[in-house]
Amino acid sequence: MGTRTAPAEAASAPTLSKEEILRYSRHLIMPEVGMEGQLKLKRARVLMIGTGGLGAPLGLYLAAAGVGHLGLVDFDKVDFTNLQRQVTFGTTDVGRRKVEAAYERLTNLNPDIDIKVFETMLTSTNALELFRDYDIIVDGTDNFPTRYLVNDACVLSGKINVYGSIFRFEGQASVFGAPGGPCYRCLYPEPPPPGLVPSCAEGGVLGVLPGIVGSIQAMETIKLILGTGDSLVGRLLLFDALMMKFRELKLRKNPDCPVCGEKRTITKLIDYQEFCGIRGEETAPAVSVPEITPKELKARLDRGDDLYILDVREPHEYQICQIGGHLIPLGDLPRRVNELDSSREIVAHCRSGKRSADAVAFLKQAGFKKIWNLKGGILAWSDEVDPRVPKY
């Protein structure tokens, strides 16, 4: 775990400097904020989990607002595909650590605040330690294990959890773990079955959506610090970008919740990867999945071997790029399985190898014997065989 810190002298001062008064002047002339509110922001300690899609607007607006102590937790590097939505980063940041690039951008935006960066994955062994010095935790992650980890660590340490999630054209936001309010497990006691909910990498996300939802999280965080307005405690805000509609669901604290209920069964952090049914980064197939590498497949195709290449992606993905073969989307495979000849060798592939692994597992259970999964999918094919094939 590494940390870097921006100059903290101004952030620890008991009042605002002349430069800060000018910087925050549009806050100071609002009676709902004023000098007292701006000093609350300056004293506030907020930890952001993730600096990517949701973390981009969060970091920018919290830093600009003058949140005096900001922590950034992320272990990832900036990828070219991030630039469509993660507006903290620029093209020259590709390949850099996200926390380092975010640190530079946010300190340039506001050099008067104290920023600490933690170049680490949030785990059950470090979460409570990381949360200890902060008052509000803002969850900008995109996977179920981390969401449950953030929730449980917040409840166990008495921290407020400002939650947001995004997928395709839809977003959610709420505030969990407030005194007397519900937590994330009150809403979702158990994670969905592995593979049921695709990730943004598999299903996509409209680039502007995290800007909207992350800005809502930033607004909720600032309201909590100021102690003003009606927060999203006890409410789940749902946003549909295609219909441009907001609606909300009322949430109640579940007295039987295993982590915040009257008879708690969770008193320490657990193995969240296992809890969510995940092994490593992918769902563990119900049966063993034989694999073939891109180079092995290329060699066999060059030899003229009779292979049936099965593409289980969606039609719009097939339009982006393809390496040949027959398109049968994974969701259509059960009703179109009769189109496949079980006497031929079949190599299934997708973007990364995850969906095609599910397809191979399904076909093996259906009685197919000569079936392989292309390891790493089209991404690996582009890296190892044909760089002309675009990655997405």
VEXZARO-882518 format. One record per residue (C-alpha): residue number from 1; residue in three letters; chain; x, y, z. Coordinates in steps of 0.1 Angstrom, whole numbers, plus 5000, padded with zeros to 4 digits. Layout:
# residues N
ATOM num residuo cadena east north   up
ATOM NUM     ALA      A    X     Y    Z
...
# end
This chain:
# residues 392
ATOM num residuo cadena east north   up
ATOM   1     MET      A 5000  5000 5000
ATOM   2     GLY      A 5016  5032 4989
ATOM   3     THR      A 5006  5068 4998
ATOM   4     ARG      A 5014  5102 4984
ATOM   5     THR      A 5002  5134 5000
ATOM   6     ALA      A 4995  5169 4987
ATOM   7     PRO      A 5006  5198 5008
ATOM   8     ALA      A 4984  5197 5040
ATOM   9     GLU      A 4993  5230 5057
ATOM  10     ALA      A 4963  5249 5042
ATOM  11     ALA      A 4940  5219 5048
ATOM  12     SER      A 4948  5219 5085
ATOM  13     ALA      A 4944  5256 5090
ATOM  14     PRO      A 4915  5267 5113
ATOM  15     THR      A 4901  5291 5088
ATOM  16     LEU      A 4901  5299 5051
ATOM  17     SER      A 4930  5317 5034
ATOM  18     LYS      A 4924  5348 5012
ATOM  19     GLU      A 4929  5325 4981
ATOM  20     GLU      A 4905  5299 4994
ATOM  21     ILE      A 4878  5326 5001
ATOM  22     LEU      A 4882  5337 4964
ATOM  23     ARG      A 4882  5300 4952
ATOM  24     TYR      A 4850  5291 4971
ATOM  25     SER      A 4833  5325 4968
ATOM  26     ARG      A 4802  5310 4950
ATOM  27     HIS      A 4798  5287 4980
ATOM  28     LEU      A 4804  5314 5006
ATOM  29     ILE      A 4776  5337 4993
ATOM  30     MET      A 4751  5308 4996
ATOM  31     PRO      A 4735  5309 5031
ATOM  32     GLU      A 4731  5271 5030
ATOM  33     VAL      A 4769  5269 5029
ATOM  34     GLY      A 4786  5301 5039
ATOM  35     MET      A 4819  5302 5059
ATOM  36     GLU      A 4807  5276 5084
ATOM  37     GLY      A 4797  5251 5057
ATOM  38     GLN      A 4830  5256 5038
ATOM  39     LEU      A 4850  5249 5069
ATOM  40     LYS      A 4830  5217 5074
ATOM  41     LEU      A 4840  5207 5039
ATOM  42     LYS      A 4876  5216 5046
ATOM  43     ARG      A 4876  5194 5077
ATOM  44     ALA      A 4858  5165 5060
ATOM  45     ARG      A 4875  5132 5054
ATOM  46     VAL      A 4862  5112 5024
ATOM  47     LEU      A 4876  5079 5010
ATOM  48     MET      A 4868  5071 4974
ATOM  49     ILE      A 4869  5034 4964
ATOM  50     GLY      A 4878  5035 4927
ATOM  51     THR      A 4889  5064 4906
ATOM  52     GLY      A 4874  5052 4873
ATOM  53     GLY      A 4839  5058 4858
ATOM  54     LEU      A 4821  5069 4890
ATOM  55     GLY      A 4853  5080 4906
ATOM  56     ALA      A 4861  5105 4879
ATOM  57     PRO      A 4832  5130 4886
ATOM  58     LEU      A 4834  5121 4923
ATOM  59     GLY      A 4870  5131 4926
ATOM  60     LEU      A 4867  5162 4904
ATOM  61     TYR      A 4837  5176 4922
ATOM  62     LEU      A 4848  5167 4957
ATOM  63     ALA      A 4882  5183 4951
ATOM  64     ALA      A 4867  5214 4935
ATOM  65     ALA      A 4842  5218 4964
ATOM  66     GLY      A 4871  5219 4989
ATOM  67     VAL      A 4867  5185 5007
ATOM  68     GLY      A 4898  5189 5028
ATOM  69     HIS      A 4910  5153 5031
ATOM  70     LEU      A 4904  5130 5002
ATOM  71     GLY      A 4916  5094 4999
ATOM  72     LEU      A 4918  5075 4966
ATOM  73     VAL      A 4919  5037 4966
ATOM  74     ASP      A 4926  5019 4932
ATOM  75     PHE      A 4950  4993 4920
ATOM  76     ASP      A 4943  4995 4883
ATOM  77     LYS      A 4961  5011 4853
ATOM  78     VAL      A 4945  5035 4828
ATOM  79     ASP      A 4934  5016 4797
ATOM  80     PHE      A 4925  5031 4764
ATOM  81     THR      A 4889  5018 4767
ATOM  82     ASN      A 4886  5039 4799
ATOM  83     LEU      A 4888  5072 4781
ATOM  84     GLN      A 4853  5070 4768
ATOM  85     ARG      A 4839  5077 4803
ATOM  86     GLN      A 4867  5082 4829
ATOM  87     VAL      A 4872  5119 4823
ATOM  88     THR      A 4899  5123 4849
ATOM  89     PHE      A 4923  5107 4825
ATOM  90     GLY      A 4938  5118 4792
ATOM  91     THR      A 4954  5099 4763
ATOM  92     THR      A 4988  5104 4777
ATOM  93     ASP      A 4978  5087 4810
ATOM  94     VAL      A 4972  5053 4793
ATOM  95     GLY      A 4993  5027 4810
ATOM  96     ARG      A 4998  5048 4842
ATOM  97     ARG      A 4985  5039 4876
ATOM  98     LYS      A 4951  5054 4880
ATOM  99     VAL      A 4957  5068 4915
ATOM 100     GLU      A 4989  5086 4902
ATOM 101     ALA      A 4971  5101 4873
ATOM 102     ALA      A 4941  5111 4894
ATOM 103     TYR      A 4964  5126 4921
ATOM 104     GLU      A 4980  5148 4895
ATOM 105     ARG      A 4947  5159 4881
ATOM 106     LEU      A 4931  5166 4914
ATOM 107     THR      A 4960  5184 4929
ATOM 108     ASN      A 4962  5206 4899
ATOM 109     LEU      A 4924  5213 4903
ATOM 110     ASN      A 4928  5222 4939
ATOM 111     PRO      A 4963  5223 4955
ATOM 112     ASP      A 4948  5234 4989
ATOM 113     ILE      A 4934  5200 4999
ATOM 114     ASP      A 4952  5169 5013
ATOM 115     ILE      A 4950  5139 4990
ATOM 116     LYS      A 4963  5105 5000
ATOM 117     VAL      A 4965  5077 4974
ATOM 118     PHE      A 4964  5040 4982
ATOM 119     GLU      A 4977  5019 4953
ATOM 120     THR      A 4960  4987 4965
ATOM 121     MET      A 4930  4964 4959
ATOM 122     LEU      A 4904  4968 4987
ATOM 123     THR      A 4904  4935 5006
ATOM 124     SER      A 4889  4920 5037
ATOM 125     THR      A 4924  4923 5053
ATOM 126     ASN      A 4929  4961 5047
ATOM 127     ALA      A 4894  4976 5044
ATOM 128     LEU      A 4889  4984 5081
ATOM 129     GLU      A 4924  4999 5084
ATOM 130     LEU      A 4918  5021 5053
ATOM 131     PHE      A 4883  5032 5065
ATOM 132     ARG      A 4896  5041 5100
ATOM 133     ASP      A 4907  5077 5092
ATOM 134     TYR      A 4877  5087 5071
ATOM 135     ASP      A 4841  5097 5079
ATOM 136     ILE      A 4824  5089 5046
ATOM 137     ILE      A 4832  5061 5022
ATOM 138     VAL      A 4821  5066 4985
ATOM 139     ASP      A 4817  5034 4966
ATOM 140     GLY      A 4826  5039 4929
ATOM 141     THR      A 4833  5002 4922
ATOM 142     ASP      A 4818  4980 4895
ATOM 143     ASN      A 4817  4945 4910
ATOM 144     PHE      A 4796  4927 4936
ATOM 145     PRO      A 4825  4914 4959
ATOM 146     THR      A 4837  4949 4965
ATOM 147     ARG      A 4802  4964 4970
ATOM 148     TYR      A 4795  4938 4997
ATOM 149     LEU      A 4829  4944 5012
ATOM 150     VAL      A 4825  4981 5013
ATOM 151     ASN      A 4790  4978 5028
ATOM 152     ASP      A 4801  4953 5056
ATOM 153     ALA      A 4833  4973 5064
ATOM 154     CYS      A 4812  5005 5067
ATOM 155     VAL      A 4786  4989 5090
ATOM 156     LEU      A 4813  4973 5112
ATOM 157     SER      A 4833  5005 5114
ATOM 158     GLY      A 4803  5029 5117
ATOM 159     LYS      A 4810  5047 5084
ATOM 160     ILE      A 4785  5061 5059
ATOM 161     ASN      A 4785  5044 5025
ATOM 162     VAL      A 4775  5066 4995
ATOM 163     TYR      A 4766  5040 4969
ATOM 164     GLY      A 4763  5042 4931
ATOM 165     SER      A 4762  5017 4903
ATOM 166     ILE      A 4759  5019 4865
ATOM 167     PHE      A 4751  4996 4836
ATOM 168     ARG      A 4744  5004 4799
ATOM 169     PHE      A 4718  5033 4802
ATOM 170     GLU      A 4707  5028 4838
ATOM 171     GLY      A 4721  5039 4872
ATOM 172     GLN      A 4714  5036 4909
ATOM 173     ALA      A 4724  5057 4939
ATOM 174     SER      A 4717  5056 4976
ATOM 175     VAL      A 4732  5062 5010
ATOM 176     PHE      A 4737  5032 5032
ATOM 177     GLY      A 4750  5026 5068
ATOM 178     ALA      A 4736  5059 5083
ATOM 179     PRO      A 4723  5057 5119
ATOM 180     GLY      A 4689  5040 5118
ATOM 181     GLY      A 4691  5036 5080
ATOM 182     PRO      A 4694  5005 5058
ATOM 183     CYS      A 4726  4990 5045
ATOM 184     TYR      A 4733  4975 5011
ATOM 185     ARG      A 4725  4940 5024
ATOM 186     CYS      A 4690  4952 5035
ATOM 187     LEU      A 4684  4958 4998
ATOM 188     TYR      A 4704  4928 4984
ATOM 189     PRO      A 4710  4902 5011
ATOM 190     GLU      A 4727  4879 4986
ATOM 191     PRO      A 4745  4886 4953
ATOM 192     PRO      A 4729  4874 4921
ATOM 193     PRO      A 4740  4840 4907
ATOM 194     PRO      A 4774  4842 4890
ATOM 195     GLY      A 4771  4852 4853
ATOM 196     LEU      A 4735  4865 4856
ATOM 197     VAL      A 4745  4901 4856
ATOM 198     PRO      A 4772  4910 4830
ATOM 199     SER      A 4798  4936 4838
ATOM 200     CYS      A 4802  4969 4820
ATOM 201     ALA      A 4831  4953 4801
ATOM 202     GLU      A 4806  4927 4787
ATOM 203     GLY      A 4774  4947 4785
ATOM 204     GLY      A 4788  4982 4779
ATOM 205     VAL      A 4779  5016 4795
ATOM 206     LEU      A 4770  5049 4779
ATOM 207     GLY      A 4800  5072 4785
ATOM 208     VAL      A 4780  5100 4801
ATOM 209     LEU      A 4761  5078 4826
ATOM 210     PRO      A 4788  5076 4852
ATOM 211     GLY      A 4792  5113 4850
ATOM 212     ILE      A 4755  5117 4860
ATOM 213     VAL      A 4755  5090 4888
ATOM 214     GLY      A 4789  5100 4901
ATOM 215     SER      A 4778  5136 4903
ATOM 216     ILE      A 4748  5125 4923
ATOM 217     GLN      A 4771  5106 4947
ATOM 218     ALA      A 4792  5138 4950
ATOM 219     MET      A 4761  5158 4957
ATOM 220     GLU      A 4750  5134 4984
ATOM 221     THR      A 4785  5134 5000
ATOM 222     ILE      A 4786  5172 5001
ATOM 223     LYS      A 4750  5174 5016
ATOM 224     LEU      A 4760  5149 5043
ATOM 225     ILE      A 4791  5169 5052
ATOM 226     LEU      A 4771  5202 5053
ATOM 227     GLY      A 4742  5185 5072
ATOM 228     THR      A 4716  5200 5048
ATOM 229     GLY      A 4688  5188 5026
ATOM 230     ASP      A 4672  5154 5024
ATOM 231     SER      A 4697  5127 5017
ATOM 232     LEU      A 4691  5093 5000
ATOM 233     VAL      A 4691  5075 5033
ATOM 234     GLY      A 4661  5051 5030
ATOM 235     ARG      A 4657  5057 4993
ATOM 236     LEU      A 4671  5040 4962
ATOM 237     LEU      A 4673  5065 4933
ATOM 238     LEU      A 4669  5048 4899
ATOM 239     PHE      A 4678  5066 4867
ATOM 240     ASP      A 4669  5056 4831
ATOM 241     ALA      A 4690  5076 4806
ATOM 242     LEU      A 4671  5065 4776
ATOM 243     MET      A 4637  5076 4790
ATOM 244     MET      A 4654  5105 4809
ATOM 245     LYS      A 4634  5095 4840
ATOM 246     PHE      A 4642  5093 4877
ATOM 247     ARG      A 4622  5072 4901
ATOM 248     GLU      A 4628  5060 4936
ATOM 249     LEU      A 4621  5031 4959
ATOM 250     LYS      A 4616  5034 4996
ATOM 251     LEU      A 4641  5013 5016
ATOM 252     ARG      A 4637  5001 5052
ATOM 253     LYS      A 4662  4987 5076
ATOM 254     ASN      A 4658  4950 5076
ATOM 255     PRO      A 4657  4938 5112
ATOM 256     ASP      A 4669  4904 5100
ATOM 257     CYS      A 4698  4918 5080
ATOM 258     PRO      A 4729  4896 5088
ATOM 259     VAL      A 4752  4926 5091
ATOM 260     CYS      A 4731  4955 5105
ATOM 261     GLY      A 4701  4937 5119
ATOM 262     GLU      A 4690  4930 5155
ATOM 263     LYS      A 4706  4895 5155
ATOM 264     ARG      A 4738  4899 5134
ATOM 265     THR      A 4755  4869 5120
ATOM 266     ILE      A 4783  4887 5103
ATOM 267     THR      A 4807  4902 5128
ATOM 268     LYS      A 4838  4903 5107
ATOM 269     LEU      A 4847  4906 5070
ATOM 270     ILE      A 4845  4874 5050
ATOM 271     ASP      A 4859  4860 5017
ATOM 272     TYR      A 4838  4881 4993
ATOM 273     GLN      A 4850  4865 4961
ATOM 274     GLU      A 4838  4831 4974
ATOM 275     PHE      A 4806  4847 4988
ATOM 276     CYS      A 4798  4860 4953
ATOM 277     GLY      A 4806  4827 4937
ATOM 278     ILE      A 4837  4840 4919
ATOM 279     ARG      A 4871  4824 4914
ATOM 280     GLY      A 4897  4849 4903
ATOM 281     GLU      A 4880  4872 4877
ATOM 282     GLU      A 4856  4847 4862
ATOM 283     THR      A 4828  4824 4871
ATOM 284     ALA      A 4839  4789 4878
ATOM 285     PRO      A 4822  4767 4852
ATOM 286     ALA      A 4801  4737 4865
ATOM 287     VAL      A 4823  4714 4843
ATOM 288     SER      A 4859  4715 4833
ATOM 289     VAL      A 4865  4735 4801
ATOM 290     PRO      A 4892  4724 4776
ATOM 291     GLU      A 4910  4753 4761
ATOM 292     ILE      A 4930  4761 4730
ATOM 293     THR      A 4954  4791 4727
ATOM 294     PRO      A 4952  4815 4699
ATOM 295     LYS      A 4986  4803 4685
ATOM 296     GLU      A 4975  4767 4686
ATOM 297     LEU      A 4942  4776 4668
ATOM 298     LYS      A 4961  4795 4642
ATOM 299     ALA      A 4985  4766 4636
ATOM 300     ARG      A 4956  4742 4632
ATOM 301     LEU      A 4937  4765 4608
ATOM 302     ASP      A 4969  4769 4587
ATOM 303     ARG      A 4972  4732 4585
ATOM 304     GLY      A 4937  4730 4571
ATOM 305     ASP      A 4921  4711 4600
ATOM 306     ASP      A 4883  4708 4599
ATOM 307     LEU      A 4873  4731 4627
ATOM 308     TYR      A 4839  4748 4633
ATOM 309     ILE      A 4845  4783 4648
ATOM 310     LEU      A 4816  4793 4670
ATOM 311     ASP      A 4813  4830 4679
ATOM 312     VAL      A 4790  4834 4709
ATOM 313     ARG      A 4791  4872 4711
ATOM 314     GLU      A 4762  4895 4702
ATOM 315     PRO      A 4755  4907 4666
ATOM 316     HIS      A 4766  4943 4673
ATOM 317     GLU      A 4799  4929 4686
ATOM 318     TYR      A 4804  4909 4655
ATOM 319     GLN      A 4801  4941 4635
ATOM 320     ILE      A 4830  4956 4655
ATOM 321     CYS      A 4854  4928 4646
ATOM 322     GLN      A 4855  4891 4639
ATOM 323     ILE      A 4879  4862 4632
ATOM 324     GLY      A 4856  4842 4611
ATOM 325     GLY      A 4832  4815 4621
ATOM 326     HIS      A 4795  4812 4628
ATOM 327     LEU      A 4776  4836 4650
ATOM 328     ILE      A 4753  4821 4676
ATOM 329     PRO      A 4749  4844 4707
ATOM 330     LEU      A 4753  4827 4740
ATOM 331     GLY      A 4717  4835 4750
ATOM 332     ASP      A 4704  4818 4718
ATOM 333     LEU      A 4726  4787 4721
ATOM 334     PRO      A 4701  4765 4740
ATOM 335     ARG      A 4674  4768 4713
ATOM 336     ARG      A 4699  4767 4684
ATOM 337     VAL      A 4721  4739 4696
ATOM 338     ASN      A 4706  4717 4668
ATOM 339     GLU      A 4725  4738 4643
ATOM 340     LEU      A 4758  4724 4656
ATOM 341     ASP      A 4774  4691 4643
ATOM 342     SER      A 4787  4672 4673
ATOM 343     SER      A 4809  4650 4650
ATOM 344     ARG      A 4831  4681 4642
ATOM 345     GLU      A 4856  4698 4664
ATOM 346     ILE      A 4842  4730 4677
ATOM 347     VAL      A 4862  4760 4689
ATOM 348     ALA      A 4840  4786 4707
ATOM 349     HIS      A 4852  4822 4713
ATOM 350     CYS      A 4840  4855 4725
ATOM 351     ARG      A 4856  4888 4735
ATOM 352     SER      A 4876  4876 4765
ATOM 353     GLY      A 4869  4839 4768
ATOM 354     LYS      A 4844  4841 4797
ATOM 355     ARG      A 4811  4837 4777
ATOM 356     SER      A 4826  4811 4754
ATOM 357     ALA      A 4837  4791 4785
ATOM 358     ASP      A 4801  4791 4796
ATOM 359     ALA      A 4791  4780 4761
ATOM 360     VAL      A 4816  4751 4761
ATOM 361     ALA      A 4804  4740 4796
ATOM 362     PHE      A 4768  4740 4783
ATOM 363     LEU      A 4777  4720 4752
ATOM 364     LYS      A 4797  4695 4771
ATOM 365     GLN      A 4767  4689 4794
ATOM 366     ALA      A 4746  4685 4762
ATOM 367     GLY      A 4769  4657 4751
ATOM 368     PHE      A 4794  4674 4728
ATOM 369     LYS      A 4829  4658 4731
ATOM 370     LYS      A 4851  4677 4706
ATOM 371     ILE      A 4847  4712 4720
ATOM 372     TRP      A 4873  4738 4729
ATOM 373     ASN      A 4873  4773 4743
ATOM 374     LEU      A 4896  4799 4728
ATOM 375     LYS      A 4917  4811 4757
ATOM 376     GLY      A 4915  4848 4761
ATOM 377     GLY      A 4891  4853 4732
ATOM 378     ILE      A 4894  4879 4705
ATOM 379     LEU      A 4915  4901 4728
ATOM 380     ALA      A 4942  4874 4731
ATOM 381     TRP      A 4939  4866 4693
ATOM 382     SER      A 4947  4903 4686
ATOM 383     ASP      A 4976  4903 4710
ATOM 384     GLU      A 4991  4869 4700
ATOM 385     VAL      A 4981  4863 4663
ATOM 386     ASP      A 4967  4892 4644
ATOM 387     PRO      A 4971  4928 4657
ATOM 388     ARG      A 4950  4941 4629
ATOM 389     VAL      A 4919  4927 4647
ATOM 390     PRO      A 4907  4957 4668
ATOM 391     LYS      A 4902  4952 4706
ATOM 392     TYR      A 4872  4967 4724
# end
